[in-house]
């Protein structure tokens, strides 16, 4: 199985930027789709951005124009560049993978579509 580990979270002022990273490890893994989610206390996980194996991207309306998803395939690392951050975007941010073991497809931005998850990294945007 694959293991995912997020990093790059922290505290930032309103309007600031952060870049999150998700490092993958494990023998013999591959993915069809990678994604970033976030979750605020008491709420469901929200899909933010996805990157399909062919390079197609999908973004939530709330982050279009400000966030950008990318990957370094050689290093097996997924990135999320976040610009112009807002206080309401304070949340735990998770990376996720979908591979051939996934049983459900509910859309690119649906948590049920992914079968591997990292532990999360906290992002706090101060007002």
N, C-alpha and C positions, 0 to 999 in steps of 0.2 A: 504494500500500500504506500501511497504518497503521504508525506508529512508537509504541512504548510506552516510557515512562521512569519507573522507580520512584524514590521518595525517601522520607525519613523514618526510615530505619534508623539504628542506632547501638547504644550500650551502655546497658543499663538493669539495675538491681538486681532480684533476685527479688521478685516481687509488684508490680512497677512496670508502667507502661503506655507504649505507643507507638502512634502513628497513622501508617500508611503511606499514601502517595499514589501513584497511577499516572496520569500525564498522557498523553493520546493526541493524536497529531497526524498530519496527512496529508490530502490532498484526497479528497473523495468517499467517505468510509468510513462503515460502519455495522456493528453487531454484534448477534448474536442472544443471546450469552452472554458474560459476563465472569467472571473467577475469580482467586483468589490461590492460589499454591502455595508450598511451601518444600522445600528440599533440604539435607540434611546430607551431609558428605563421605562418599563411597563408597556413598550410598544413592540410590534413585530419588526423583523428585519426588513430593511428597505433596500431594494436593488438600486445601485448608483450607476455602475458602468460595467459593460461586458466586452470581451474580446474573443471572437470565434477563432478557430484554428486557421481559417483562411484569411484573417485580418479584418473582417467586418466588425464594427463597433456599434454599441447601443448605449445611450445615455438616458438617465432619468431627466425629465423636463426641468427639474429644479436645479440641475448642475450643468446643463448644456451651456457651452461657451466659457465655463470656468474650470471644469475638471477635464483631465485627459488621461486615458488609460493606455499603457504601452507595455511591452515586454522585451526582455533580453533572452532570446531563446538559448543562446550558448550557456548562459549562467542560470537558466531556469528561474528567472526572477520576473515577477509582475510588478508594475509600478502604477501608482495613482498620483498624478500631479494635481494639487488642489490650490486654486487661486481665489482671491477675493472672498475669503472665508467669512461666514456669518455666525452669530451667536447660536442660532437654532441648529447649526450643524455640529454642535457638541454631541458626541456619541462615541460608542465603541465601533471601530471599523474592522471588518473581516474580509479576508480574501477567500475565494471558493473556486473549486474545480469541478468540472463534469467530465467523466470518462465513460467507457463502455459499460461500467457497472451500474450506472444510474438507471433507475427503474421508471422514473417519471420525467416527462417534459411538460412544463407548465409555462414556458416562455423564458426569454433570456434574463429578465429581471426578477424572476420568481425563485425564492430560496429552495423550493422543492425540486428544482431542476439540477441541483448540484449535490454531489455525494462526498466531497472532501472539503473540510473547513479548517482554518487556522484558529488560534486562540483569541485573536483580536488585539488591537492596539488602541489605546484611548486617545481621543483628540478633544481638546478643550479650547473653545474660542471665547475669549474674554471680551465683554462689552465695555 
